[in-house]
Each structure stands twice: as C-alpha cells, then as structure tokens.
C-alpha cells in the first residue's frame, strides 16, 4: 500500500474494509497508506475504475511535480547554505522515522512548515521531495507509482497552502522580524490540511470503488487534526527561535528532535519486544490449561491479534484421514460460507505452507500476482503470512493472517508467529488426542454412535433435567428382525451392512437433542428428552417404515435385500421412575408388544400395560 505523504507529522492509516480501523504512522504525520491497483479487499472490478484509479494517481503525481518545477523557475535563492541545511534536515526527518506496529512516524512537517515560511512554498516543496526520495524512497525501494503520487501530492499541497499564506498577507524570507504572521500561518496550515486530506480522500474512494465518508474522510481527518496539534507547535517553535535567537539555536532544536526520534525508535522496539514476549508468555499459560480444540483456536486468534496486524485470519486443522486442511475459526467477510472448507496441500498460500511445512510471508502481494491466502479468497494485494503447526514432525494445522496494506507484515512478524505456531502445534495436538480418546471412550467402534455406557449416564442426566423442568423422557428400544438369518444366509458382511443401514436411518430420524446408542448386538436405544409417548411413537414408526423400504444390499442375482425392525417405547415418569426400570419397560414393550406379535411393529409400554391380561 502506498504512503500518503502529508504535512502532518502523525499520519492516519488505511482502514480495512471490515471496519477494523487500525492506524499507521508515516512521514510528516501519521500518513495514510494507500495501495495501488487494489480494491480494498475485493479484486478485479470494473476495468474503468481500476484505470481511473491509476490515472488519478499519475495525474496528481506528475501534475504536482510539473507545477513545482514551473514554480521554481521564478524563485531566487537568498541563502543556498540555509536551503541546503533545510534539505539535509528534510532527508534526516524522513530517514529518522520511528517504526510502529502498523506503520511509522517521521517529523518532516516540523521541517517543511518553517521552510515554507522562510524560503517559500516552492523551495519547501523541492526540499520535501528531495528528502522523501533520499530519505525514504531509495532506502525502502518504494513502488514507483506510489512515490510519484506522494511527491506530487506533497508539492501540490504545499503550493496551494503557500498561495493561501500569501493571499492572507504572509511574508517569506530569512530577515523577517520576531513577530510571526499568525493569521497567514494558520491559513498555510489549514490550506495544507484541506488539500492534502482532499487528495487522499479521493484516492481512497477510487481505490475502494466507493465513497465512505466516515471511513475515508471523517476518521482520517480526526486523526490528522490530532497530529497537526503535535507537529505545528514544533514548526512554530523553530520559526520563533530562528527569528529571535538565530539559525544556530533554531537548528539545534532539530538536532534534539532527531536524537529524540532515535531514542523513541529504541524505546518503541523495546516495547514491541516486551509486548511479544508478554503475549507469548500469556499464550503459553492459557494453552497449558486447555484440552479443547476450539479453545486452542480462540487463543491462537487472540495471540495473533497482538503479534501481527491483520484484517483476515484463518485457523486450519490437518485432517489425517483425508490428508487435507479443514477451515476452522476465521475472520473473513464470507466466514460462514468458508468454515469447514477443505484445502489440498499446495493450494493457495496455506496449502503451500502445509506442503513445505515452512512459514512464508508475502510483504507486498503485488510481487506475487494471483497468490491467495485460501483458494476461495481474493488475490492478496497487501501483506500475508502463514505458519505451519508441526508437532513431533507431524503437520497439525496452519495459521494464516493477511492485511490489505502492503508492507504491514514482514519477516519480524513471521519470526514471532513461527514461535507462536510451535506453542499452538503442541497444544492443538494434545487437544486433538484428548478429544479423540474421549470420543473413542463413548463411541461404539463398529457403528460410530454412542456406546451403552455413555448412553446410560446421559439418560440419567436427562431424567434429572426432566424432574427439574416437569417434562418427560421417552426411550425407544429397537431390535433388528432376523439378523441371525441374514448372517447365515448372506454372510456377516451383509449383516454388518444391515446394522449400518439401521444406524443411518436412526441418525436421519432423530433430533440433535436426542441420544442414540448401540445397546449390544443388533439392539439400539434412543432417548428423546421432552417427548411424550405419542411423539416417541411417531419417531419409532418413521424409523420402522424407512428401514422396511430401504434395501441395504443385493443378492448374487442383483435382487435387493431388506430387513425390518421392531421397537418398544417407555416414558419417564409415566412408566418408570428409575433408569434401569425405564430400560426394562421399553425392552418389555419391544419383546412382548412387538416381537411376540409378529415383528416389524412398534409397541408402547403404556398401551401394553393398559390391556387386560
């Protein structure tokens, strides 16, 4: 994303499209960073919009530079030494930027404001351009279109502001008296702010293909006003010292300013390291106390938010059975649609990292056209990184983040995120093993549904809840008819197929709140919380009919093979007051009411008990 070079010493940052309003700092002020050729979270779009965006950037850039060059033709330099000194200060201001979490800050406005008053806006624009080129563009190797736009925007803003200053009666020159032209100076500052802010607002609106007054105009203006309050007093102080105490004392203030910026850079770096260490320590402590995979994902996102600025994030689990990544928790505009999606190794950035098991950072997405964070996402036009979660040499998952601002993520973020990934991998692997062991402990190995031991405890809990709520719990006892004959006639593989078909039908016929389990052999039990006998009868009958109509296999002659089931129903508290009694009553209804009366039917214990003996 390209930088908006403005007259502020503190600069607002590009806001992501999801409304996450992060602030980035840059030269002269907290400058807004703008990306070229992107769409603010959406790729592509109407071609004329993309072209108009670039045309606008080039028009402002080359137009502002041409205006500056034309204006310099009539300028007479009174003191080349002072001009050279201010140019050196402009370079140092750009070079002595302070890197912050999502951008940087430099004191260039504190140099350009006095330069515009002492030497005129034309020379000030030239000084600022040289300072930006030598102090920022060349060391950081900025995108050419971004650099051109920034230079032209700087020149245009200073020249218009200088015109306002002159119109209000302001005077320029090195030999002025001690009294400042307050009103013209205010006009210079306000004029620069308005022009700079307007050029940036239009730029951002074209880039995002929409006009968002709050996002592109109001909030940046609020931040810019605060930054002006910081930089303007510094520039005014330099002017006062220049006129009252002389150039030597005024220039010494810049020396102190640059030394302060260097000290601030050290302090900011120390604070960043401390923040990283604190976050990693807190993450380790949290991960130690959890055995749930969803909690590991939550902790991962909290840590990533503190360690790497982003507007999109995704946690993917490695599914060993299908050998693919499965999308878990994510921050994304289409989160609901993408959750659970499967990604093969090698697909997009996350797939590439899964394949190589090595972390990767993309500092500027424009350097790798077409690269996506995940396959269903838009091409990366900002920064992105992904780190593999590897435990004991095995891939556990991938954590990836991205932001629509180029340069936001770098190798430093990759380093600390890789450390985080190591912690997450161990915790995720431990949680996965624990949850798998827990699942196996309560699951029937052949059918995949709950085993009877787990079912017994759940039934007891549901009966206790029914006591508190004044409701009922119905129990369906199901038995597959003539399963032994199926095994004898067609083989045990066909018998297993019959069991699997009955389990499938049961799963499709009950609610998510109901609990089904394998009682043993060909017998199954289903607990229906809150269900009365009539409701349980409807469920059991639905299961019986579906099993009867659905073949589970074919004979050697390609004829369908079907089976039937019998069921018995008992309801708490109508038929029994204890767990064992309820199961016994349902079993009695099954064998007395269904099996003995021809099978392939459903019997209710309450109706059975009301019949005359």
ROGUGU-310513 format. One record per residue (C-alpha): z negated, x negated, y negated. Coordinates in steps of 0.5 Angstrom, whole numbers, plus 2048, in hexadecimal, padded with zeros to 3 digits. Example, Ala and Ser with C-alpha at 12.3 -4.5 7.8 and 13.67 -1.06 7.14 Angstrom:
2
7F07E7809;7F27E5802;
***
This chain:
613
800800800;8027FD7F9;7FD7FC7F4;7FD8007ED;7FC7FA7E8;7F87FD7E2;7F47FC7DC;7ED7FE7E0;7E97F87E3;7E77FD7E8;7EC8017EC;7ED8077F0;7F08077F7;7F580B7FA;7F28117FD;7F4813805;7F781A806;7F181D80A;7ED81D804;7E9817805;7E88147FE;7E780C7FF;7E78087F9;7EB8017F9;7EA7FC7F4;7EF7F77F0;7F17F37EA;7EF7F57E3;7EC7FB7E6;7EB7FE7ED;7F27FF7ED;7F58057F1;7F98027F7;8008057F9;8048057FF;80C8057FE;811809802;80B80C806;809814806;802814805;80081580D;80781880E;80D814810;81481680E;81581C80A;81B81E805;81F818804;8208197FD;8188197FC;8188127FF;81E8107FB;81B8137F4;81480F7F6;8178087F6;81C80A7F1;81680B7EC;8128057EE;8188017ED;8198057E6;8128037E4;8127FC7E6;8197FA7E4;8187FE7DD;8127FC7DB;8147F47DC;81A7F57D9;8167F97D3;8117F37D3;8177EE7D3;81A7F17CD;8147F27C9;8127EA7CA;8197E87C6;8167EA7BF;80F7E77C1;80D7E17BD;8077DD7C1;8027DB7BC;7FE7D67C1;8017D47C7;7FB7D17C9;7F77D87C9;7FD7DB7CC;7FC7D67D2;7F57D77D2;7F57DE7D3;7FB7DE7D8;7F67D97DC;7F17DE7DC;7F57E37DE;7F77DF7E4;7F07DE7E5;7EE7E57E5;7F37E77EA;7F17E17EE;7EA7E27EE;7EA7E97F1;7E47EC7F5;7E67EF7FC;7E27F57FD;7E27FA803;7E97FD802;7EC7F97FC;7EA7F47F7;7E87F47EF;7EA7EF7EA;7E87EE7E3;7EF7EE7E0;7EE7F37DB;7E97EF7D8;7EE7EA7D6;7F47EF7D4;7F07F37CF;7EF7ED7CB;7F57EA7CC;7F97F17CA;7F57F17C3;7F57E97C2;7FC7E87C4;8007EE7C4;8017F37CA;8087EF7CB;8057E97CD;7FF7EC7D0;8047F07D5;8077E97D6;8007E67D8;7FE7EB7DC;8057EB7E0;8047E37E1;7FD7E47E3;7FF7E97E8;8057E57EB;8017DF7EC;7FA7E17ED;7FC7E77F2;8037E87F4;8047E17F6;7FD7DF7FA;7FD7E67FD;8057E77FE;8057EE7FC;80B7F37FD;8117F17F8;8127F97F6;80A7F97F5;80A7F37F1;8107F67ED;80C7FC7EC;8067F97EA;8097F47E5;80D7FA7E1;8077FF7E1;8037F97DE;8087F87D9;8097FF7D7;8028017D7;8007FB7D2;8077FC7CE;8058047CD;7FE8027CB;8007FD7C6;8048027C3;7FE8077C2;7FA8017C0;7FF7FF7BA;8008067B8;7F98077B7;7F98017B2;7F67FC7B7;7F77F57B5;7F97EF7BA;7F87E87B9;7F37E27BA;7F17E27B3;7EE7E97B2;7E77EA7AF;7E17EB7B3;7E27F37B3;7E67F67B8;7EA7FC7B7;7E68017BB;7EB8077BB;7F18037BD;7EE7FF7C2;7EB8067C5;7F38087C5;7F58027C8;7F08037CE;7F280B7CE;7F980A7CE;7F98047D3;7F58097D8;7F980F7D7;80080B7D8;7FD8077DE;7FA80E7E1;8008127E0;80580D7E3;80080C7E9;7FF8147EA;8078157EA;80880F7EF;8028127F4;8058197F3;80C8177F5;8098127FB;8068187FE;80B81D7FC;8068227F9;8028237F3;7FB8237F4;7F78237ED;7F08217F0;7F381C7F5;7F88187F1;7F581A7E9;7EE81C7E8;7EA8187ED;7EE8117EC;7ED8137E4;7E68147E5;7E580D7E9;7EA80A7E3;7E580C7DE;7DF8097E1;7E38037E2;7E58037DB;7DE8037D9;7DD7FC7DC;7E37F87DA;7E47FB7D3;7DD7F87D1;7DF7F17D4;7E57F17D0;7E27F37C9;7DC7EE7CA;7E27E97CB;7E57EB7C4;7DF7EB7C1;7DD7E47C3;7E47E27C1;7E47E47BA;7DC7E37B9;7DB7DC7BD;7E27DA7BE;7E67D97C4;7E27D47C8;7DC7D87C8;7E07DE7CA;7E47DA7CF;7DD7D87D2;7DC7E07D4;7E27DF7D8;7DF7D97DC;7D97DD7DD;7DD7E37DF;7E17DF7E4;7DB7DC7E7;7D77E37E8;7DD7E57EB;7DD7E07F0;7D57E17F1;7D77E87F2;7DC7E67F7;7D77E27FB;7D27E87FB;7D77ED7FD;7D97E9803;7D27E8805;7D07F0804;7D67F1808;7D47EC80E;7CD7EF80D;7D07F680E;7D47F5814;7CE7F1818;7CA7F7816;7CF7FC818;7D07F881F;7C87F8820;7C77FF81F;7CD801823;7CA7FD829;7C4800828;7C7807829;7CB80582E;7C6803832;7C280A832;7C880E835;7CC80F83B;7D1815839;7D8813837;7D8818832;7D281582E;7D680E82F;7DC81082B;7D8813826;7D480D825;7DB809825;7DD80D81F;7D780C81B;7D780581C;7DF80481B;7DE808814;7D9803812;7DD7FD814;7E57FF813;7E780380D;7EC809810;7EE810810;7F0811817;7ED80E81D;7ED810825;7E980E82B;7ED80E831;7EA80D838;7EE80A83E;7EF80F844;7EF80A84A;7F281084F;7F881184A;7F880A847;7F980D840;7F580D83A;7F2814838;7F1816831;7E9818830;7E6818829;7EB817823;7EB81881B;7F281B81A;7F6821817;7F882381E;7F2822821;7F1828825;7F8827828;7F882082A;7F182082D;7F281F835;7F981C834;7FB817839;7FE810837;80180B83B;80080383B;805800836;806807832;80480682A;7FF801828;7F980482C;7FE803832;8007FC830;7F97FA830;7F77FE836;7FC7FA83A;7FB7F3837;7F37F4836;7F37F0830;7F27F3829;7F77F4824;7F77F581C;7FD7F7818;7FC7F5811;8027F980E;8057FE812;80C7FD80E;80C7F6812;80D7FA819;811800817;81080581C;80A80381F;805809820;7FD809821;7FE80E827;80581182A;805818826;803815820;80781381A;80980C819;804807816;80580680F;7FF80380D;7FA7FF811;7F7800818;7F47FC81D;7F27FE825;7ED7FA829;7EC7FB831;7E67FD834;7E57F883A;7DF7F883F;7DF7F3844;7E67F1844;7E87F9844;7EB7FD83F;7E680383D;7EA805837;7ED804830;7EA805829;7EF805823;7EF80781C;7F4807816;7F580880F;7FA80A80A;7F9804806;7FD7FD808;7F87F7807;7F27FC809;7F17F9810;7F17F1811;7EF7EC816;7E87EC814;7E87F4816;7EB7F281C;7E67ED81E;7E07F181D;7E37F7820;7E47F3826;7DD7F1826;7DB7F9826;7E07FA82B;7DC7F6830;7D67FA82F;7DA800830;7DD7FE836;7D67FC83A;7D3803837;7D9807839;7DA804840;7D3805841;7D380C83F;7D980E843;7D680B849;7D080F848;7D3815847;7D881484D;7D2813851;7CE81984E;7D581D850;7D581B857;7CE81D858;7CF824856;7D6825859;7D9827860;7DD821862;7E3825865;7E482B860;7E182885A;7DD82D858;7D582D857;7D182C85E;7CC831860;7C682C85E;7C882D857;7CA834857;7C383685A;7C0832853;7C583684F;7C483D852;7BC83C851;7BD83A84A;7C2840849;7BD84584C;7B7842847;7BC843841;7BD84A843;7B684B843;7B584983C;7BC84D83A;7BA85383E;7C1852842;7C3852849;7C784C84D;7CC84E853;7CD84A859;7D484A85D;7D3847864;7DB846866;7DD84486D;7E484386F;7E6847875;7E884487C;7E883D879;7E783A880;7ED83E883;7F183A87D;7EF83487F;7F0835886;7F7838885;7FA833880;7F582D87F;7EF82B87B;7F4829875;7F6830875;7EF833875;7EE82E86F;7F383186B;7F083886C;7EA835869;7ED832864;7F1839862;7EB83D862;7E783885D;7EE838859;7ED840859;7E6840857;7E783B851;7EC83F84E;7E884684F;7E184484C;7DF843845;7DD83C842;7D683E842;7D684084A;7D483B84F;7D883A856;7D683585B;7D7834863;7D1836867;7D483386D;7DA833872;7DE839870;7D983C86B;7D883D864;7D383F85F;7D5842858;7CF843852;7D184884D;7CC848847;7CB84E844;7CF852849;7CD85984C;7D085B853;7D685E850;7D885884D;7D7854852;7DB859857;7E1858852;7E1851852;7E085085A;7E585585B;7EA851857;7E984B85B;7EA84F861;7F085285F;7F384B85C;7F1848863;7F584D867;7FB84D863;7FC845862;7FE841868;7FB83A869;80083786E;806838872;80783887A;80C83487D;81183A87D;81083A875;80C840875;806841870;7FF840873;7FA84486F;7F3846870;7ED84A86E;7E684A86B;7E084E86C;7DB84F867;7D4851866;7D085385F;7C985385D;7C6853856;7C0851853;7BB854851;7BD85B855;7BE85885C;7B985285C;7B484E858;7B584785A;7BA84285B;7BA842863;7B9849863;7C084B85F;7C4846863;7C1849869;7C3850867;7CA84E865;7CB84B86C;7C985186F;7CE85586B;7D385086D;7D2851874;7CF858875;7D385B870;7DA857871;7DA853877;7D885987C;7DC85E878;7E385A87A;7E3854874;7E885486E;7E385886A;7DD858865;7D685B866;7D185C861;7CA85B864;7C786185F;7CC865862;7CB863869;7C3864869;7C486B866;7C886D86C;7C4871872;7C286C877;
***
